[in-house]
Amino acid sequence: MSALTLLQEAQAAAPALEAPAAAALAVGLAAFGAGYAERGIGAAAMGAIAEDDDLFVNGLILTVLPETLVILALVVVFLVS
């Protein structure tokens, strides 16, 4: 066997990331995405609430909605682990 064949077999047997590391990366990226989404939603919601107090509930729901991404990512962590 040549060295290239041995190297290819070794790379094919090992994953690029272990399961806990991949799960941690998924949660981190989901949290980053949720924070990025909440940045714009929060600013718009506060502007709407400043003009009309009746929009508080709608603004609160829309601000919390991106956090479901993080909750789903945590579910993935528990399924993978």
C-alpha positions in Angstrom: 0.0 0.0 0.0 1.2 3.4 -0.8 1.3 6.3 1.7 -1.5 8.1 -0.3 -3.8 5.1 0.2 -3.2 5.0 3.9 -3.8 8.7 4.2 -7.0 8.5 2.3 -8.2 5.6 4.5 -7.4 7.5 7.7 -9.2 10.6 6.5 -12.3 8.6 5.5 -12.5 7.0 8.9 -12.5 10.1 11.0 -15.2 12.9 10.9 -14.2 16.5 10.5 -15.8 17.4 13.8 -16.8 15.2 16.8 -20.5 15.2 17.7 -20.2 17.5 20.8 -18.1 20.0 18.9 -20.5 20.1 16.0 -23.4 20.5 18.5 -21.6 23.4 20.2 -21.0 25.0 16.9 -24.7 24.7 16.0 -25.8 26.3 19.2 -23.2 29.1 18.9 -24.2 29.9 15.3 -27.9 29.8 16.2 -27.4 32.2 19.1 -25.4 34.5 16.8 -28.1 34.4 14.2 -30.8 35.1 16.8 -29.0 38.0 18.2 -28.4 39.5 14.8 -32.1 39.1 14.0 -33.2 40.6 17.3 -31.1 43.7 16.7 -33.2 44.9 13.9 -36.5 43.6 15.3 -35.9 45.2 18.7 -35.1 48.6 17.2 -38.2 48.5 15.0 -40.4 47.3 17.9 -39.2 50.1 20.2 -39.9 52.7 17.6 -43.4 51.3 17.1 -44.1 51.1 20.8 -42.9 54.7 21.2 -45.6 55.8 18.7 -48.4 53.5 19.9 -48.5 51.7 23.3 -50.9 49.1 22.0 -48.2 47.5 19.9 -46.3 46.3 23.0 -47.5 42.7 22.8 -46.8 42.5 19.1 -43.3 43.9 19.6 -42.6 41.5 22.4 -43.7 38.5 20.5 -41.6 39.5 17.4 -38.6 40.2 19.6 -38.8 36.8 21.3 -39.5 34.8 18.1 -35.8 34.4 16.9 -34.9 32.8 20.3 -36.8 29.7 19.1 -33.7 29.1 16.9 -31.5 28.7 20.0 -34.1 26.4 21.7 -34.1 24.2 18.6 -30.4 24.1 18.5 -30.3 23.0 22.1 -32.7 20.2 21.2 -30.2 19.1 18.6 -27.4 19.1 21.3 -29.4 16.8 23.5 -30.3 14.5 20.5 -26.7 14.3 19.4 -25.1 13.8 22.8 
